[in-house]
Amino acid sequence: MSRNGQRSKKQSHSQDDQNVTQIGRLGRPGNIEAEKNVLGSILLKPDVCDDVALSVRSEDFSDEAHQTIFRHLLDLHDGGKRIDATILLEKLRTKGDLDAVGGAAAIAELISSVPHAAHASHYAHIIRDKAMLRSLIDASTDILRDAYDAFDEPRELLSQAEEKIFSILEQRSSAEAKPIQSVLEDVMVRMDARMKHEHALGGVETGFTDLDTLCGGLHNSELIILAARPSMGKTALAMNIAEHISINSHQPVLFVSLEMASLELADRLLCSAAQVNGHRLRNGTISQEDRRRLVQKSSEISSAPLYIDDTPGRTLTEIAAVARRLKRKQGLSIIVIDYLQLIEPDNPRDPRQEQVARIARRLKTMSRELDIPILCLAQL
């Protein structure tokens, strides 16, 4: 490379670093007044401490002094001690943190600044939202820097980016414990649907009567692992289930094949539906009657909502993207993956056991996110 080319490349990389640095210099989201109001509310009305603790953590406060005060308030609350300004001041003084938070005047200001202590949960939600924005900025900055540096493959960078974003969602989930009344109402709705045979088994039927009777079908938000040693018929069984759901029940199925090509899977599906010997099809020794049945079944199956993704080396990020797009456009009742150990890990450098465990956890999360069952094959 010429000196001019090297100089141009260095200048470009330097400009990229400046762009990332410039973003980092922008003001970080925060609401100091909301933070003061939360802390003052707890001092005035300690009963609100539990509600606040469900929404925010100490690191969610943008001001370090407020982080310290909140930690001490939680310590007092968790220890079953009374909370008021005098007790808090003594604790801060004992721990050597009083001067760092602004002294007694700062504590007095917290109390005087509260418009209404009963609104503590509202103030806490503001703090949580600002903290989420800061986390998003941090994750986005890391993603930008990694993309500019480009030390890793683009697909690995995409996986890392998704993991950073989804970790924010998982950590900041605002879901609360459900009262049994709410859960029982859902049970009653499902019971009535079953009695009307809208969802006779409560789940997606596999087509295998004994299995459906035993398990009640494959249920939404469930991860089902079908494990066996090699060459025991896992793929054939999974294809039979996909065939029944898509062709007989007319429900959309995504079949992710990381081992077999789509043509090979279609051969199996067609032979199963037409009851034609698969070896004869592969060898080209089928009869005219076999051919007639295959053509007839091909015409019937072609309209089935069965979607096959046979892209080799798919990561879980890519599988999730395909599934989300399909569910958004066509609807989706189940995902079948063949098979677990062939899913590309996000970080190939991790120990294999840790890779598989992480993939299994993310599959379970994905089934809950999409609210559909995932049937995943696995080698023993």
Protein Blocks (a to p, Z undefined) as FASTA:
>chain_A
ZZklmmmmmmmmmmmmmmmmmmmmpccdddfklmmmmmmmmmmmmmlmmmmmmmpcfklp
mbfklmmmmmmmmmmmmnopacdfklmmmmmmmnopmmmnnpjmlmmmmmmmpmblklmm
mmmmmmmmmmmmmmmmmmmmmmmmmmmnomacfklmmmmmmmmmmmmmmmmocbdcddfk
lmmmmmmmmmmmmmnomamnopacehiaklmmmnnpaaehiacdddddehiommmmmmmm
mmmmmmmnopacddddfkbcfklmmmmmmmmmnopafklmmnopacfklmmmmmmmmmmm
mmpccdcdfbghiafklmmmmmmmmmmmnopabdcdddfklpccfblmbcfklmmmmmmm
mmmmmmmmnopacdddddZZ
